[in-house]
Amino acid sequence: MQAGRTVHLMGTVITLVINGGPNAGTLADQVVEQLRAAEHRFSANDESADLMKINASAGQGPVEAAPDLYQLIKLGVHYSKYPGGNLNVAIGPLVKLWHIGFQDARVPSQAEIDWALALTDPRQITLDDVTHSVSLNRPGMEIDLGALAKGFIGDQVIAWLKEQGVESALLNLGGSTVIGLGGNTENEDGMWHVGIQNPADPAQAYGQVVSIKDQALTTSGVAERKLTTNGKTYHHILNPQTGYPDETTVVSMSLVTPTAFLGELWTTMLFGKTKEQIAAVVKTLEQTVGVLIEDDGTVIQLR
């Protein structure tokens, strides 16, 4: 028996397919409820979300967080301190300033960008492992987990499905993060086949097709959320050092990794780097391969 569910959550369309078992439909419904609950913890756009309660208390003292929210914040802060990486979970004020992908998106002034950058120091986030509390030390700071949350939540869902005895499932979190549990027995090679859009040729259905089995495919790219004004187009991926969208010839970066969290982590850390820099780092990552697409449509395989 195969069960499928499609829902709009986390600002995107999420699709789940579970292969096999008489209770596949029930499990699929339970996954949807898990995703709804996770959205309420991790969202940076819902004022009632648990994360936003932490942001609302910036400069006012610690706020206790749910265990998984605290865990992801801690991981995010740790990797945000990596020198030269493009991940910064304290980037919230800058994201809200540009707000690309929303109706009020605009190009901020340099003074506004400088103001926001001053509030994005991850070292100003204090964590207490005993109480699971989070303190944003300066008023106006905001944590944004959008670069990591879908992968982290997706891995939780896949782990839960494994505990329920599911051996074959595909969780598609808006196309940017796709996780395969087991393989797909309906395909001759027993793999899940996932397409990657080529931003240089949007009319084409897929620029590349990648096969995964007990793996995740994560893509960072400039195809979806953009702002065009005064003849110039800006994408939504902001450089935490400059405060502006990254300028790069690599318009799409996809990684196949053992977990979705690792995929989101490294696509975020590396997007905006040169193709040579990206390739050099990917070579050092275990069980990881990738696909880069340049602005002229050139496809580069990373092994």
C-alpha positions in Angstrom: 0.0 0.0 0.0 1.3 3.5 -0.8 0.1 6.6 1.0 0.8 10.2 0.0 0.2 13.6 1.5 0.7 17.1 0.2 0.5 20.1 2.6 1.5 23.7 2.6 3.7 24.2 5.7 6.9 26.1 6.5 6.2 28.5 3.7 6.4 25.8 1.1 4.7 22.7 -0.3 5.7 19.5 1.4 5.0 16.1 -0.1 5.3 12.7 1.6 5.1 9.3 0.0 5.2 6.1 2.2 5.5 2.8 0.4 4.1 -0.4 2.0 2.2 -1.4 5.1 -1.5 -1.4 5.9 -1.0 1.6 8.2 0.8 3.8 5.8 -2.1 6.3 5.6 -2.2 6.7 9.4 1.5 7.2 9.6 1.4 9.8 6.8 -1.3 11.7 8.8 0.8 11.6 11.9 3.8 13.0 10.0 1.7 15.9 8.9 0.8 16.7 12.5 4.5 16.4 13.5 5.4 18.9 10.8 2.7 21.3 11.9 4.0 21.2 15.5 7.6 21.7 14.3 6.6 24.7 12.3 5.1 26.3 15.4 8.5 25.8 17.2 10.9 26.8 14.5 9.2 29.5 12.4 10.8 32.9 12.1 7.7 34.3 10.4 5.0 33.3 12.9 4.8 35.7 15.9 3.3 32.9 18.0 6.1 30.4 17.3 8.5 29.3 20.0 11.5 30.8 18.2 9.8 34.2 17.9 9.3 34.2 21.7 13.1 34.0 22.0 13.5 36.8 19.4 10.9 39.0 21.1 12.9 38.8 24.4 16.2 40.0 22.8 18.1 42.1 25.4 15.7 41.1 28.2 17.2 37.8 29.5 17.0 34.0 28.9 14.0 32.1 27.4 13.7 28.4 27.8 13.4 26.5 24.5 12.0 23.1 23.7 14.7 20.4 23.6 14.9 20.1 19.8 14.7 23.8 19.2 17.5 24.3 21.7 19.5 21.6 20.0 19.2 23.2 16.5 20.0 26.7 17.9 23.1 25.3 19.6 24.2 23.5 16.4 23.5 26.7 14.4 25.5 28.9 16.7 28.4 26.5 16.7 28.7 26.4 12.9 28.0 30.2 12.6 31.3 30.8 14.2 33.2 28.9 11.5 35.6 31.4 9.9 34.8 32.1 6.3 31.5 30.2 6.3 28.3 31.7 5.0 26.0 30.4 7.8 24.9 32.8 10.5 21.7 31.9 12.5 21.8 35.5 13.9 21.1 36.9 10.4 17.4 37.5 11.2 17.5 41.4 11.2 19.2 41.3 7.8 16.7 38.9 6.3 13.8 40.9 7.6 15.3 44.1 6.2 15.5 42.8 2.6 12.5 40.4 3.0 13.0 39.0 -0.4 10.2 36.6 -1.3 7.6 38.7 0.5 5.4 41.6 -0.8 7.3 44.2 1.1 10.8 43.2 -0.3 13.0 46.2 -1.1 16.7 47.2 -1.4 17.7 48.7 1.9 20.1 51.7 2.3 23.7 51.1 3.3 22.9 52.7 6.7 20.1 50.2 7.3 22.4 47.3 6.3 25.1 48.5 8.6 22.6 48.7 11.4 21.4 45.2 10.8 24.9 43.7 10.5 25.7 45.1 13.9 22.9 42.8 15.3 24.1 39.6 13.6 27.0 38.5 15.8 26.4 34.9 16.8 28.8 35.3 19.7 26.1 37.5 21.3 23.8 34.4 21.7 24.2 32.9 25.2 23.1 29.2 25.7 22.5 27.4 28.9 22.7 23.6 28.5 21.2 23.0 32.0 18.0 25.0 31.6 17.9 24.9 27.7 17.5 28.6 27.8 18.6 31.0 25.0 19.6 34.7 25.5 20.0 37.2 22.8 22.3 39.7 24.4 21.4 42.8 22.4 17.9 44.3 21.7 16.9 43.9 18.1 18.7 40.6 17.6 16.8 37.8 15.9 17.6 34.1 15.2 16.6 32.8 11.8 16.9 29.0 11.4 15.5 28.9 7.9 18.8 27.6 6.5 18.8 24.6 8.7 15.3 23.9 10.1 13.8 21.9 7.2 16.7 19.4 7.1 16.7 19.1 10.9 13.0 18.5 11.0 13.0 16.2 8.0 15.7 14.0 9.7 13.5 13.8 12.8 10.6 12.6 10.6 12.6 10.0 8.8 14.0 8.7 12.1 10.5 8.4 13.5 9.3 6.5 10.4 12.2 4.1 10.8 11.0 3.4 14.4 7.6 2.6 13.0 9.0 0.0 10.7 8.8 2.0 7.5 11.4 0.9 5.0 10.6 3.0 1.9 9.5 6.7 1.9 10.2 10.0 0.3 9.9 13.4 2.0 10.1 16.4 -0.2 10.3 19.6 1.7 9.6 22.2 -1.0 12.1 20.8 -3.5 15.1 22.3 -1.8 15.4 19.4 0.6 14.4 15.8 -0.4 15.0 12.8 1.9 14.8 9.2 0.7 14.2 6.5 3.3 15.4 3.3 1.8 14.8 3.1 -2.0 11.9 3.0 -4.4 11.2 -0.6 -5.4 9.0 0.7 -8.3 12.1 1.8 -10.1 14.4 -0.7 -11.8 17.5 0.5 -10.0 15.7 0.6 -6.6 16.5 4.3 -6.2 14.5 7.5 -5.7 15.0 9.8 -8.7 14.9 13.6 -7.9 15.1 16.4 -10.4 17.2 19.6 -10.0 16.0 22.7 -11.7 18.5 24.6 -13.9 18.1 28.3 -13.1 19.7 29.2 -16.5 16.9 27.3 -18.3 13.7 27.6 -16.3 11.6 26.3 -19.2 13.4 22.9 -18.9 11.7 20.6 -16.4 15.0 19.4 -14.8 18.6 20.3 -15.4 19.8 17.1 -13.7 18.2 14.0 -12.2 19.9 12.6 -9.1 19.3 9.2 -7.6 19.2 8.7 -3.8 18.7 5.8 -1.4 18.9 6.4 2.4 20.2 9.8 1.6 19.2 13.4 1.3 19.4 15.8 -1.7 19.7 19.5 -0.7 19.7 22.4 -3.1 20.6 26.1 -2.6 19.9 28.3 -5.6 18.6 31.6 -6.9 15.8 30.2 -9.0 12.8 31.0 -6.8 12.9 34.0 -4.5 14.1 37.2 -6.2 13.6 41.0 -6.2 14.0 43.0 -9.4 14.1 46.8 -9.1 15.7 49.5 -11.2 16.8 46.9 -13.8 18.7 44.9 -11.3 17.8 41.5 -9.8 18.7 40.4 -6.3 18.3 36.8 -5.0 17.4 35.9 -1.4 20.7 34.3 -0.3 22.5 37.0 1.8 26.1 37.2 2.6 26.4 37.6 6.4 29.7 39.5 6.0 28.5 42.1 3.4 24.8 42.2 4.1 24.1 41.9 0.3 23.0 38.9 -1.8 26.0 36.9 -2.9 27.3 37.5 -6.4 28.4 34.2 -7.9 28.5 32.4 -11.2 27.2 29.3 -9.4 23.4 29.7 -9.4 22.5 26.3 -8.0 24.4 24.0 -5.6 23.1 20.5 -4.7 24.6 18.0 -2.3 23.8 14.4 -1.7 24.5 13.7 2.0 23.8 11.0 4.6 21.4 13.4 6.4 19.4 16.4 5.3 20.9 18.5 8.1 24.4 18.0 6.7 23.1 18.9 3.3 21.5 22.2 4.4 24.5 23.0 6.6 27.1 22.7 3.8 25.0 24.2 1.0 24.5 27.2 3.2 28.2 27.4 4.3 29.4 27.1 0.8 26.9 28.9 -1.5 28.4 32.1 -2.8 31.9 30.6 -2.9 33.7 30.0 -6.2 33.2 26.6 -7.9 36.8 25.8 -7.1 36.4 26.6 -3.4 33.1 24.6 -3.2 34.7 21.5 -4.9 37.7 21.6 -2.6 35.5 21.4 0.5 33.1 18.8 -0.9 36.1 16.5 -1.5 36.7 16.5 2.3 33.1 15.6 3.2 32.4 11.9 3.8 29.7 10.2 1.7 29.0 13.4 -0.1 28.7 14.2 -3.8 27.3 17.3 -5.5 26.1 19.1 -8.6 26.9 22.7 -9.4 25.0 24.7 -12.1 26.6 27.9 -13.4 24.8 30.9 -14.8 25.5 29.9 -18.4 23.9 26.5 -17.8 27.1 24.5 -17.4 26.7 21.5 -15.0 29.7 20.4 -12.9 29.7 17.1 -11.0 31.4 17.0 -7.7 32.8 13.7 -6.3 
